[in-house]
């Protein structure tokens, strides 16, 4: 995970953000889709934001244990 984030930079979280915003928009305004995808991509956005900005250290990361 460290190599992936160092290669693509600290702004990788913007990609799941765009997908999650579209998913929320589709769910709330078009009544299509389900609740799983907006929550799933919002979680990805939050995780990659914390990893990219350095607020989530490797010792606290549950996926690296």
Secondary structure, 3 states (H helix, E strand, C coil): CHHHHHHHCCCCHHHHHHHHHHHHHHHHHCCCCCHHHHHHHHHHHHHHHHHHHCCCCCCCCCCCC
